[in-house]
C-alpha cells in the first residue's frame, strides 16, 4: 500500500484531493488513500478492501454498497457518510466518528474507541464487532440491528425506535 494507484489512466496518491470525485465502480483494493480528501465523493459499490484510509476525509461520502473488508480507517472522518449496505467486515475503525450506519455490515469490525454518539444504527450487523470503549451514548437503533453476543446496547446508551 505504498505510492500511487492508477485509476482510468490517472494516478491517485496518498493525501490526494478528490473532493466530490465520481469513483463509483472503481476498484481500489489495497489502495493507499491515507489522508485523502474524499469529502462528498461517490464511492458507491467501490472495492476498498484492505485499503489504507487512515486520516482520510470521507465527510458526506457515498459509500453505499462499498466493500471495506479489512480496510484500515483509523482516525478517518466519516461524519455524515452514507454506509448503507457497506461491508466493513474486519475493518479497523479505531478513533473514527460515524453517524449513518443504515444496513451496514460491521461484522467482526474493530470499533473500540469509536465515536457512535447519535449514530443511526438501522438494520446494522454488529455481530462479533469489538465495541470496547465505543461511545454509543445517544445512538439510535432499531430491532433489526444485530449486536455482539452478551452486549447490552441499552446499558451503553442506545435508544430503540421502530423502523420507518
N, C-alpha and C positions, 0 to 999 in steps of 0.2 A: 504494500500500500504506500509506496513512495513515488513521488513525482506526479506527472500529469496523466490523465485518462483521455483517450480520444473518443469524441462523440461527433458523428457525422462530419468528419474531417477537421474538427476543431479540437484543440487541446484545452482541457479543464484542469487547472492547477489548484492545489490547496489554497484556501483563502480567496478564491475567485468570487467576483461579484456577479451573481446570477439572479439578482432580484427580478421577480416576475417572469423568469425564463419558462418556456414551454418545453419540458423534458419528458412529457408523458410517453410511456412505452420504451424509453431508453434503458439500456442495460448498463447499470453502474455497479455491478457486483465487484466488491473488493476495492472500490474507488477510494482514493484519499481526498475527501472533501472537507478536511479539517479546517475549521474557521471560515468556511464558505458562506456567503450571504445568499440564502435560498428563500428569503422572505417573499411570500406570495407566489412562489414558483409552483408550477403544475408538475407534480411528480407522481400523478396517478398511475397506478399499475407498474411503476418502475421497480426494477430488481436492484435493491440496495443491500443485498445480502453481504454480510461481513464488511460492509463499508465503514470507513472511519469518518464519522460526522461530529467528532469532538469539537466543541465550541462553535458549531455551525448555527447560523441564524435561520430558523425554519418557521418564523412567525407567519401565521395565516397561510402556510404552505398547504397545498392539496396533496395529501398522501393517501388518498382513497385507494384501497386495494394494493398498496405498495408492499413489497416483501422486504422487511428489515431484519430477517432472520440472522441472528448472530452479529448484528451491526453494533458498533460502538458509538453511543450517543452521549457520552459523558459531558455534562455541562452545556449541552446543546439547548437552545431556546426554542421550544415548540409551542409557546403560548398561542392559542387560537388555531393551531394546525389541525386539519381535518384528517384523522386517522381511521375513519370508518372502514372497517373490513381490512385494515392493515395487519400484516403478520409480523409481530415483534418477538416471536419465539426465541428465547435465549439471548435477546438483545440486552446490552448493558446501558441502563438509563440513569446511572448514579448522578445526582445533582441536577436532574432535568426538571423543568417546570412544564407541566402538562395541563390541558383543560378539557379538550373534547376527545373522548375515547369511546365513540359510539361503534359498537361491533368490532372493536379492536381485539386481535388475538395477542394477548400478553402472556401466554402460557410459558412458564419457566423463565420469564423475563426477570432481570436483576433490577428491582425497583427500590433497593434500600436507599433511604435518604432522599427519595424523590418527592417533590412538592406536588401533591394532588389536591391541594386546597381548592375547593369549589369546582373540582373536575366533574364532568358528566360521564359517568361510567354506565352507559346504557348497553345492555347485551354484550358486555365486555367479558373476555375469558381471561381470568387471572389465576387459573389453575396452576398450582405449584410455583407461582411467582414469589420472589423474595421481597416481602413488604416490610422487612425490619427497618424501623426508623422512618418509614414513609409517612408524610403528613397528609392524612385523609380528612382532617377537620373541615366540615362544611361541604364535602364531596356529596354528590347526588348519584344514586344508583337506582336500578330497577330490579325486579325479581329475576330477570333474565341474566343478570351478571353472575358469573361463576367466580368463587373465591378459593384461596388455598385452603386445604383441609385444616380444620382447627382454628381458622382465622375468624374473629368476630368483628365484622365491619361496623356494627352499631357502636361497639365499645371504642372503635377507632375514630368515631365522629361522623360516620356516613349516615346520610338521611335517605330513606327509600321513598320513591314516588312511582306510581304506576306508569307503564308505557303510554305514550300519547299518540 
